[in-house]
Amino acid sequence: MKTRLKYFVLFLILLLMEILIGAFLKGGFIRAYGGDILIIPLLYTLIRIIFPQNTSQTTRYLPVGLLFLGILAECLQAIQLADLLGIQNPIIRIIIGSTFDLLDIFFYLMGILLIYLCQFVCTRIKS
């Protein structure tokens, strides 16, 4: 249960950071790409709340799977899925995304590297 609580707290912190970036920053590097770096760890912690066990699927493969999810999201933005579906709700358009940017994929990768770095540091601290 302690592991679930740890991931829940991390999830809430990352979610708060995403909300603050979206609500208060109107431009600059953090507004443009900070959320892209944090979204992968945010999703990772959400899934780890449900599956807290340290298996190879959760520690090695889950971050890579999330990268592919991010790439899929960017591809759907490239074909302007929100417009194709006629979505007008601004909140749903923000969640789906409406602007393709190849750099987003790079910053998703940075988010994955952040996850692996945290895993590495945590295993060294426990040793």
TORMARVO-728085 format. One record per atom (N, C-alpha, C): residue number from 1; residue in three letters; atom name; x, y, z. Coordinates in nm, 3 decimals. Each point is the difference from the previous one (the first is absolute). Layout:
<atoms>
{atom NUM,ALA,CA,{X,Y,Z}}
...
</atoms>
This chain:
<atoms>
{atom 1,MET,N,{0.082,-0.119,0.000}}
{atom 1,MET,CA,{-0.082,0.119,0.000}}
{atom 1,MET,C,{0.087,0.126,0.000}}
{atom 2,LYS,N,{0.117,-0.007,0.062}}
{atom 2,LYS,CA,{0.088,0.117,0.002}}
{atom 2,LYS,C,{0.042,0.040,-0.141}}
{atom 3,THR,N,{0.020,-0.099,-0.088}}
{atom 3,THR,CA,{0.041,0.029,-0.136}}
{atom 3,THR,C,{-0.111,0.075,-0.074}}
{atom 4,ARG,N,{-0.123,-0.044,0.016}}
{atom 4,ARG,CA,{-0.112,0.069,-0.064}}
{atom 4,ARG,C,{-0.010,0.145,0.048}}
{atom 5,LEU,N,{0.019,0.019,0.129}}
{atom 5,LEU,CA,{-0.007,0.135,0.056}}
{atom 5,LEU,C,{0.111,0.087,-0.057}}
{atom 6,LYS,N,{0.120,-0.055,-0.014}}
{atom 6,LYS,CA,{0.112,0.074,-0.058}}
{atom 6,LYS,C,{-0.034,0.045,-0.142}}
{atom 7,TYR,N,{-0.053,-0.091,-0.081}}
{atom 7,TYR,CA,{-0.035,0.036,-0.137}}
{atom 7,TYR,C,{-0.118,0.096,-0.006}}
{atom 8,PHE,N,{-0.093,-0.013,0.094}}
{atom 8,PHE,CA,{-0.113,0.092,0.005}}
{atom 8,PHE,C,{0.047,0.142,0.031}}
{atom 9,VAL,N,{0.089,0.014,0.097}}
{atom 9,VAL,CA,{0.054,0.132,0.035}}
{atom 9,VAL,C,{0.078,0.059,-0.118}}
{atom 10,LEU,N,{0.083,-0.082,-0.064}}
{atom 10,LEU,CA,{0.074,0.046,-0.118}}
{atom 10,LEU,C,{-0.095,0.041,-0.112}}
{atom 11,PHE,N,{-0.107,-0.078,-0.019}}
{atom 11,PHE,CA,{-0.099,0.033,-0.101}}
{atom 11,PHE,C,{-0.064,0.136,0.028}}
{atom 12,LEU,N,{-0.039,0.023,0.125}}
{atom 12,LEU,CA,{-0.062,0.127,0.036}}
{atom 12,LEU,C,{0.095,0.118,-0.020}}
{atom 13,ILE,N,{0.127,-0.018,0.034}}
{atom 13,ILE,CA,{0.100,0.106,-0.020}}
{atom 13,ILE,C,{0.016,0.031,-0.148}}
{atom 14,LEU,N,{0.014,-0.104,-0.082}}
{atom 14,LEU,CA,{0.016,0.021,-0.143}}
{atom 14,LEU,C,{-0.126,0.060,-0.063}}
{atom 15,LEU,N,{-0.116,-0.045,0.045}}
{atom 15,LEU,CA,{-0.126,0.057,-0.051}}
{atom 15,LEU,C,{-0.010,0.148,0.035}}
{atom 16,LEU,N,{0.035,0.035,0.123}}
{atom 16,LEU,CA,{-0.002,0.141,0.041}}
{atom 16,LEU,C,{0.096,0.082,-0.085}}
{atom 17,MET,N,{0.118,-0.055,-0.026}}
{atom 17,MET,CA,{0.097,0.072,-0.083}}
{atom 17,MET,C,{-0.055,0.020,-0.141}}
{atom 18,GLU,N,{-0.063,-0.101,-0.057}}
{atom 18,GLU,CA,{-0.060,0.012,-0.133}}
{atom 18,GLU,C,{-0.109,0.107,-0.001}}
{atom 19,ILE,N,{-0.084,0.000,0.102}}
{atom 19,ILE,CA,{-0.109,0.098,0.008}}
{atom 19,ILE,C,{0.058,0.141,0.014}}
{atom 20,LEU,N,{0.100,0.016,0.085}}
{atom 20,LEU,CA,{0.061,0.133,0.017}}
{atom 20,LEU,C,{0.065,0.049,-0.128}}
{atom 21,ILE,N,{0.068,-0.089,-0.071}}
{atom 21,ILE,CA,{0.061,0.039,-0.128}}
{atom 21,ILE,C,{-0.108,0.045,-0.097}}
{atom 22,GLY,N,{-0.106,-0.078,-0.011}}
{atom 22,GLY,CA,{-0.107,0.032,-0.093}}
{atom 22,GLY,C,{-0.078,0.125,0.038}}
{atom 23,ALA,N,{-0.015,0.024,0.129}}
{atom 23,ALA,CA,{-0.084,0.111,0.044}}
{atom 23,ALA,C,{0.074,0.134,0.009}}
{atom 24,PHE,N,{0.127,-0.004,0.034}}
{atom 24,PHE,CA,{0.067,0.126,0.031}}
{atom 24,PHE,C,{0.112,0.041,-0.095}}
{atom 25,LEU,N,{0.055,-0.093,-0.073}}
{atom 25,LEU,CA,{0.107,0.037,-0.092}}
{atom 25,LEU,C,{-0.060,0.022,-0.138}}
{atom 26,LYS,N,{0.029,0.113,-0.058}}
{atom 26,LYS,CA,{-0.060,0.034,-0.130}}
{atom 26,LYS,C,{0.099,-0.010,-0.115}}
{atom 27,GLY,N,{0.124,-0.028,0.028}}
{atom 27,GLY,CA,{0.098,-0.014,-0.106}}
{atom 27,GLY,C,{0.131,-0.051,0.056}}
{atom 28,GLY,N,{0.097,-0.017,-0.088}}
{atom 28,GLY,CA,{0.132,-0.044,0.042}}
{atom 28,GLY,C,{0.018,-0.149,-0.008}}
{atom 29,PHE,N,{0.121,-0.042,0.031}}
{atom 29,PHE,CA,{0.040,-0.139,-0.012}}
{atom 29,PHE,C,{-0.082,-0.092,0.090}}
{atom 30,ILE,N,{-0.019,0.038,0.127}}
{atom 30,ILE,CA,{-0.073,-0.086,0.095}}
{atom 30,ILE,C,{-0.143,-0.020,-0.047}}
{atom 31,ARG,N,{-0.065,0.106,-0.045}}
{atom 31,ARG,CA,{-0.138,-0.010,-0.049}}
{atom 31,ARG,C,{-0.006,-0.089,-0.124}}
{atom 32,ALA,N,{0.097,0.017,-0.089}}
{atom 32,ALA,CA,{-0.003,-0.074,-0.125}}
{atom 32,ALA,C,{0.036,-0.147,0.018}}
{atom 33,TYR,N,{0.100,-0.029,0.084}}
{atom 33,TYR,CA,{0.051,-0.138,0.005}}
{atom 33,TYR,C,{0.006,-0.062,0.140}}
{atom 34,GLY,N,{-0.013,0.078,0.104}}
{atom 34,GLY,CA,{0.004,-0.054,0.136}}
{atom 34,GLY,C,{-0.109,-0.102,0.024}}
{atom 35,GLY,N,{-0.119,0.029,-0.049}}
{atom 35,GLY,CA,{-0.111,-0.094,0.014}}
{atom 35,GLY,C,{0.025,-0.130,-0.075}}
{atom 36,ASP,N,{0.068,0.010,-0.115}}
{atom 36,ASP,CA,{0.032,-0.119,-0.078}}
{atom 36,ASP,C,{0.099,-0.089,0.073}}
{atom 37,ILE,N,{0.092,0.060,0.071}}
{atom 37,ILE,CA,{0.096,-0.078,0.079}}
{atom 37,ILE,C,{-0.071,-0.069,0.116}}
{atom 38,LEU,N,{-0.093,0.071,0.064}}
{atom 38,LEU,CA,{-0.065,-0.052,0.120}}
{atom 38,LEU,C,{-0.115,-0.096,-0.027}}
{atom 39,ILE,N,{-0.059,0.005,-0.121}}
{atom 39,ILE,CA,{-0.119,-0.081,-0.024}}
{atom 39,ILE,C,{0.030,-0.150,0.005}}
{atom 40,ILE,N,{0.117,-0.039,-0.049}}
{atom 40,ILE,CA,{0.034,-0.143,0.003}}
{atom 40,ILE,C,{0.018,-0.049,0.144}}
{atom 41,PRO,N,{0.079,0.071,0.085}}
{atom 41,PRO,CA,{0.006,-0.043,0.141}}
{atom 41,PRO,C,{-0.136,0.007,0.070}}
{atom 42,LEU,N,{-0.085,0.095,-0.037}}
{atom 42,LEU,CA,{-0.134,0.010,0.058}}
{atom 42,LEU,C,{-0.079,-0.127,-0.031}}
{atom 43,LEU,N,{-0.001,-0.040,-0.125}}
{atom 43,LEU,CA,{-0.072,-0.122,-0.039}}
{atom 43,LEU,C,{0.064,-0.124,0.064}}
{atom 44,TYR,N,{0.132,0.000,0.007}}
{atom 44,TYR,CA,{0.071,-0.111,0.063}}
{atom 44,TYR,C,{-0.043,-0.016,0.146}}
{atom 45,THR,N,{-0.003,0.109,0.075}}
{atom 45,THR,CA,{-0.040,-0.010,0.141}}
{atom 45,THR,C,{-0.146,-0.041,0.014}}
{atom 46,LEU,N,{-0.085,0.045,-0.091}}
{atom 46,LEU,CA,{-0.140,-0.040,0.004}}
{atom 46,LEU,C,{-0.014,-0.151,-0.018}}
{atom 47,ILE,N,{0.071,-0.054,-0.098}}
{atom 47,ILE,CA,{-0.006,-0.144,-0.023}}
{atom 47,ILE,C,{0.065,-0.076,0.116}}
{atom 48,ARG,N,{0.105,0.054,0.057}}
{atom 48,ARG,CA,{0.067,-0.068,0.112}}
{atom 48,ARG,C,{-0.085,0.003,0.127}}
{atom 49,ILE,N,{-0.095,0.090,0.011}}
{atom 49,ILE,CA,{-0.095,-0.005,0.112}}
{atom 49,ILE,C,{-0.081,-0.130,-0.010}}
{atom 50,ILE,N,{-0.036,-0.035,-0.123}}
{atom 50,ILE,CA,{-0.081,-0.120,-0.024}}
{atom 50,ILE,C,{0.086,-0.126,0.005}}
{atom 51,PHE,N,{0.122,0.009,-0.056}}
{atom 51,PHE,CA,{0.092,-0.115,-0.005}}
{atom 51,PHE,C,{0.131,0.038,0.070}}
{atom 52,PRO,N,{0.002,-0.004,0.134}}
{atom 52,PRO,CA,{0.119,0.047,0.072}}
{atom 52,PRO,C,{0.117,-0.098,0.004}}
{atom 53,GLN,N,{-0.021,-0.125,-0.041}}
{atom 53,GLN,CA,{0.106,-0.099,0.009}}
{atom 53,GLN,C,{0.115,0.036,-0.096}}
{atom 54,ASN,N,{0.122,-0.021,0.045}}
{atom 54,ASN,CA,{0.117,0.024,-0.083}}
{atom 54,ASN,C,{0.028,-0.123,-0.085}}
{atom 55,THR,N,{-0.063,-0.005,-0.114}}
{atom 55,THR,CA,{0.025,-0.108,-0.096}}
{atom 55,THR,C,{0.071,0.060,-0.120}}
{atom 56,SER,N,{0.052,-0.083,-0.087}}
{atom 56,SER,CA,{0.066,0.054,-0.119}}
{atom 56,SER,C,{-0.099,0.074,-0.089}}
{atom 57,GLN,N,{-0.127,-0.040,0.004}}
{atom 57,GLN,CA,{-0.100,0.069,-0.079}}
{atom 57,GLN,C,{-0.021,0.143,0.047}}
{atom 58,THR,N,{-0.001,0.020,0.132}}
{atom 58,THR,CA,{-0.026,0.134,0.051}}
{atom 58,THR,C,{0.126,0.086,0.002}}
{atom 59,THR,N,{0.115,-0.058,0.027}}
{atom 59,THR,CA,{0.120,0.083,0.013}}
{atom 59,THR,C,{0.072,0.021,-0.132}}
{atom 60,ARG,N,{0.000,-0.099,-0.087}}
{atom 60,ARG,CA,{0.073,0.013,-0.127}}
{atom 60,ARG,C,{-0.089,0.037,-0.116}}
{atom 61,TYR,N,{-0.111,-0.072,-0.014}}
{atom 61,TYR,CA,{-0.080,0.011,-0.122}}
{atom 61,TYR,C,{-0.109,0.106,0.005}}
{atom 62,LEU,N,{-0.052,0.028,0.117}}
{atom 62,LEU,CA,{-0.106,0.100,0.011}}
{atom 62,LEU,C,{0.045,0.137,-0.051}}
{atom 63,PRO,N,{0.118,0.050,0.037}}
{atom 63,PRO,CA,{0.042,0.129,-0.055}}
{atom 63,PRO,C,{0.009,0.000,-0.153}}
{atom 64,VAL,N,{0.047,-0.107,-0.058}}
{atom 64,VAL,CA,{0.010,-0.009,-0.146}}
{atom 64,VAL,C,{-0.140,-0.004,-0.062}}
{atom 65,GLY,N,{-0.090,-0.073,0.063}}
{atom 65,GLY,CA,{-0.139,-0.001,-0.046}}
{atom 65,GLY,C,{-0.062,0.138,0.004}}
{atom 66,LEU,N,{0.033,0.075,0.104}}
{atom 66,LEU,CA,{-0.052,0.137,0.010}}
{atom 66,LEU,C,{0.059,0.090,-0.108}}
{atom 67,LEU,N,{0.125,-0.025,-0.038}}
{atom 67,LEU,CA,{0.059,0.075,-0.111}}
{atom 67,LEU,C,{-0.079,-0.027,-0.128}}
{atom 68,PHE,N,{-0.033,-0.126,-0.026}}
{atom 68,PHE,CA,{-0.079,-0.032,-0.119}}
{atom 68,PHE,C,{-0.138,0.064,0.007}}
{atom 69,LEU,N,{-0.058,0.007,0.119}}
{atom 69,LEU,CA,{-0.128,0.069,0.017}}
{atom 69,LEU,C,{0.015,0.148,-0.035}}
{atom 70,GLY,N,{0.110,0.062,0.044}}
{atom 70,GLY,CA,{0.025,0.140,-0.033}}
{atom 70,GLY,C,{0.019,0.021,-0.150}}
{atom 71,ILE,N,{0.072,-0.092,-0.064}}
{atom 71,ILE,CA,{0.018,0.009,-0.145}}
{atom 71,ILE,C,{-0.134,-0.015,-0.071}}
{atom 72,LEU,N,{-0.084,-0.093,0.047}}
{atom 72,LEU,CA,{-0.133,-0.015,-0.057}}
{atom 72,LEU,C,{-0.081,0.128,0.015}}
{atom 73,ALA,N,{0.007,0.061,0.118}}
{atom 73,ALA,CA,{-0.072,0.126,0.023}}
{atom 73,ALA,C,{0.047,0.108,-0.097}}
{atom 74,GLU,N,{0.131,0.008,-0.022}}
{atom 74,GLU,CA,{0.053,0.100,-0.094}}
{atom 74,GLU,C,{-0.047,-0.030,-0.143}}
{atom 75,CYS,N,{-0.004,-0.126,-0.036}}
{atom 75,CYS,CA,{-0.049,-0.036,-0.135}}
{atom 75,CYS,C,{-0.147,0.039,-0.017}}
{atom 76,LEU,N,{-0.079,-0.023,0.104}}
{atom 76,LEU,CA,{-0.141,0.040,-0.005}}
{atom 76,LEU,C,{-0.014,0.152,-0.007}}
{atom 77,GLN,N,{0.091,0.071,0.064}}
{atom 77,GLN,CA,{0.000,0.146,-0.012}}
{atom 77,GLN,C,{0.038,0.043,-0.140}}
{atom 78,ALA,N,{0.092,-0.074,-0.063}}
{atom 78,ALA,CA,{0.044,0.033,-0.135}}
{atom 78,ALA,C,{-0.115,-0.011,-0.100}}
{atom 79,ILE,N,{-0.090,-0.096,0.022}}
{atom 79,ILE,CA,{-0.115,-0.011,-0.090}}
{atom 79,ILE,C,{-0.118,0.083,0.049}}
{atom 80,GLN,N,{0.022,0.077,0.105}}
{atom 80,GLN,CA,{-0.099,0.091,0.058}}
{atom 80,GLN,C,{-0.129,-0.073,0.038}}
{atom 81,LEU,N,{0.018,-0.100,0.085}}
{atom 81,LEU,CA,{-0.110,-0.084,0.045}}
{atom 81,LEU,C,{-0.112,0.082,0.064}}
{atom 82,ALA,N,{0.035,0.097,0.082}}
{atom 82,ALA,CA,{-0.103,0.081,0.068}}
{atom 82,ALA,C,{-0.090,0.069,-0.102}}
{atom 83,ASP,N,{0.060,0.051,-0.107}}
{atom 83,ASP,CA,{-0.080,0.064,-0.104}}
{atom 83,ASP,C,{-0.082,-0.102,-0.078}}
{atom 84,LEU,N,{0.060,-0.116,-0.031}}
{atom 84,LEU,CA,{-0.071,-0.104,-0.073}}
{atom 84,LEU,C,{-0.123,-0.047,0.076}}
{atom 85,LEU,N,{0.013,-0.007,0.133}}
{atom 85,LEU,CA,{-0.114,-0.043,0.084}}
{atom 85,LEU,C,{-0.095,0.113,0.033}}
{atom 86,GLY,N,{0.037,0.123,-0.039}}
{atom 86,GLY,CA,{-0.086,0.115,0.027}}
{atom 86,GLY,C,{-0.006,0.038,0.147}}
{atom 87,ILE,N,{0.105,-0.024,0.074}}
{atom 87,ILE,CA,{0.002,0.030,0.143}}
{atom 87,ILE,C,{0.018,0.149,0.020}}
{atom 88,GLN,N,{-0.092,0.062,0.072}}
{atom 88,GLN,CA,{0.004,0.143,0.026}}
{atom 88,GLN,C,{0.037,0.033,0.144}}
{atom 89,ASN,N,{-0.021,-0.094,0.091}}
{atom 89,ASN,CA,{0.028,0.023,0.142}}
{atom 89,ASN,C,{0.149,0.026,0.018}}
{atom 90,PRO,N,{0.035,0.120,0.054}}
{atom 90,PRO,CA,{0.143,0.033,0.011}}
{atom 90,PRO,C,{0.079,-0.091,0.093}}
{atom 91,ILE,N,{-0.063,-0.052,0.103}}
{atom 91,ILE,CA,{0.070,-0.088,0.094}}
{atom 91,ILE,C,{0.034,-0.132,-0.069}}
{atom 92,ILE,N,{-0.096,-0.055,-0.073}}
{atom 92,ILE,CA,{0.025,-0.126,-0.071}}
{atom 92,ILE,C,{0.104,0.022,-0.110}}
{atom 93,ARG,N,{-0.004,0.117,-0.066}}
{atom 93,ARG,CA,{0.100,0.030,-0.103}}
{atom 93,ARG,C,{0.140,0.010,0.060}}
{atom 94,ILE,N,{0.010,0.051,0.122}}
{atom 94,ILE,CA,{0.130,0.008,0.067}}
{atom 94,ILE,C,{0.050,-0.141,0.033}}
{atom 95,ILE,N,{-0.089,-0.085,0.049}}
{atom 95,ILE,CA,{0.038,-0.137,0.037}}
{atom 95,ILE,C,{0.044,-0.078,-0.124}}
{atom 96,ILE,N,{-0.078,0.009,-0.107}}
{atom 96,ILE,CA,{0.035,-0.071,-0.124}}
{atom 96,ILE,C,{0.120,0.066,-0.066}}
{atom 97,GLY,N,{0.003,0.129,0.006}}
{atom 97,GLY,CA,{0.106,0.075,-0.068}}
{atom 97,GLY,C,{-0.044,0.030,-0.142}}
{atom 98,SER,N,{0.047,0.110,-0.051}}
{atom 98,SER,CA,{-0.042,0.036,-0.135}}
{atom 98,SER,C,{0.116,0.051,-0.086}}
{atom 99,THR,N,{0.120,0.004,0.057}}
{atom 99,THR,CA,{0.115,0.051,-0.074}}
{atom 99,THR,C,{0.112,-0.103,0.000}}
{atom 100,PHE,N,{0.036,-0.046,-0.118}}
{atom 100,PHE,CA,{0.110,-0.095,-0.013}}
{atom 100,PHE,C,{0.132,0.075,0.012}}
{atom 101,ASP,N,{0.092,-0.056,0.079}}
{atom 101,ASP,CA,{0.134,0.055,0.012}}
{atom 101,ASP,C,{0.096,-0.117,0.021}}
{atom 102,LEU,N,{0.091,-0.016,-0.094}}
{atom 102,LEU,CA,{0.096,-0.110,0.008}}
{atom 102,LEU,C,{0.085,0.009,0.126}}
{atom 103,LEU,N,{0.025,0.121,0.049}}
{atom 103,LEU,CA,{0.077,0.015,0.124}}
{atom 103,LEU,C,{-0.070,-0.061,0.121}}
{atom 104,ASP,N,{-0.133,-0.007,-0.005}}
{atom 104,ASP,CA,{-0.073,-0.061,0.112}}
{atom 104,ASP,C,{0.048,-0.143,0.024}}
{atom 105,ILE,N,{0.024,-0.074,-0.108}}
{atom 105,ILE,CA,{0.046,-0.137,0.013}}
{atom 105,ILE,C,{0.136,-0.005,0.069}}
{atom 106,PHE,N,{0.087,0.094,-0.033}}
{atom 106,PHE,CA,{0.129,0.009,0.067}}
{atom 106,PHE,C,{-0.019,0.023,0.150}}
{atom 107,PHE,N,{-0.092,0.087,0.036}}
{atom 107,PHE,CA,{-0.021,0.029,0.142}}
{atom 107,PHE,C,{-0.074,-0.112,0.072}}
{atom 108,TYR,N,{-0.081,-0.079,-0.072}}
{atom 108,TYR,CA,{-0.056,-0.122,0.060}}
{atom 108,TYR,C,{0.114,-0.095,0.035}}
{atom 109,LEU,N,{0.097,-0.008,-0.090}}
{atom 109,LEU,CA,{0.118,-0.083,0.025}}
{atom 109,LEU,C,{0.076,0.050,0.123}}
{atom 110,MET,N,{0.009,0.130,0.017}}
{atom 110,MET,CA,{0.064,0.056,0.120}}
{atom 110,MET,C,{-0.077,-0.041,0.126}}
{atom 111,GLY,N,{-0.131,-0.005,-0.009}}
{atom 111,GLY,CA,{-0.081,-0.046,0.113}}
{atom 111,GLY,C,{0.028,-0.145,0.035}}
{atom 112,ILE,N,{0.020,-0.082,-0.102}}
{atom 112,ILE,CA,{0.034,-0.140,0.024}}
{atom 112,ILE,C,{0.138,-0.011,0.064}}
{atom 113,LEU,N,{0.094,0.078,-0.050}}
{atom 113,LEU,CA,{0.133,-0.002,0.061}}
{atom 113,LEU,C,{-0.006,0.045,0.146}}
{atom 114,LEU,N,{-0.088,0.093,0.031}}
{atom 114,LEU,CA,{-0.021,0.044,0.138}}
{atom 114,LEU,C,{-0.050,-0.117,0.086}}
{atom 115,ILE,N,{-0.091,-0.078,-0.055}}
{atom 115,ILE,CA,{-0.050,-0.118,0.073}}
{atom 115,ILE,C,{0.115,-0.098,0.027}}
{atom 116,TYR,N,{0.077,-0.031,-0.105}}
{atom 116,TYR,CA,{0.110,-0.095,0.017}}
{atom 116,TYR,C,{0.106,0.055,0.096}}
{atom 117,LEU,N,{0.025,0.129,-0.004}}
{atom 117,LEU,CA,{0.096,0.060,0.093}}
{atom 117,LEU,C,{-0.050,-0.014,0.144}}
{atom 118,CYS,N,{-0.127,0.027,0.023}}
{atom 118,CYS,CA,{-0.057,-0.014,0.134}}
{atom 118,CYS,C,{0.007,-0.146,0.047}}
{atom 119,GLN,N,{-0.029,-0.094,-0.090}}
{atom 119,GLN,CA,{0.010,-0.141,0.036}}
{atom 119,GLN,C,{0.144,-0.036,0.038}}
{atom 120,PHE,N,{0.096,0.049,-0.077}}
{atom 120,PHE,CA,{0.141,-0.027,0.027}}
{atom 120,PHE,C,{0.041,0.055,0.136}}
{atom 121,VAL,N,{-0.037,0.126,0.026}}
{atom 121,VAL,CA,{0.036,0.062,0.128}}
{atom 121,VAL,C,{-0.068,-0.073,0.115}}
{atom 122,CYS,N,{-0.125,-0.034,-0.015}}
{atom 122,CYS,CA,{-0.071,-0.070,0.108}}
{atom 122,CYS,C,{0.059,-0.136,0.030}}
{atom 123,THR,N,{0.044,-0.073,-0.103}}
{atom 123,THR,CA,{0.063,-0.130,0.028}}
{atom 123,THR,C,{0.136,0.016,0.065}}
{atom 124,ARG,N,{0.071,0.107,-0.032}}
{atom 124,ARG,CA,{0.129,0.025,0.064}}
{atom 124,ARG,C,{-0.017,0.041,0.146}}
{atom 125,ILE,N,{-0.103,0.075,0.028}}
{atom 125,ILE,CA,{-0.026,0.042,0.138}}
{atom 125,ILE,C,{-0.038,-0.121,0.086}}
{atom 126,LYS,N,{-0.081,-0.092,-0.057}}
{atom 126,LYS,CA,{-0.042,-0.118,0.075}}
{atom 126,LYS,C,{0.114,-0.098,0.023}}
{atom 127,SER,N,{0.101,0.003,-0.086}}
{atom 127,SER,CA,{0.113,-0.096,0.012}}
{atom 127,SER,C,{0.093,0.034,0.112}}
</atoms>
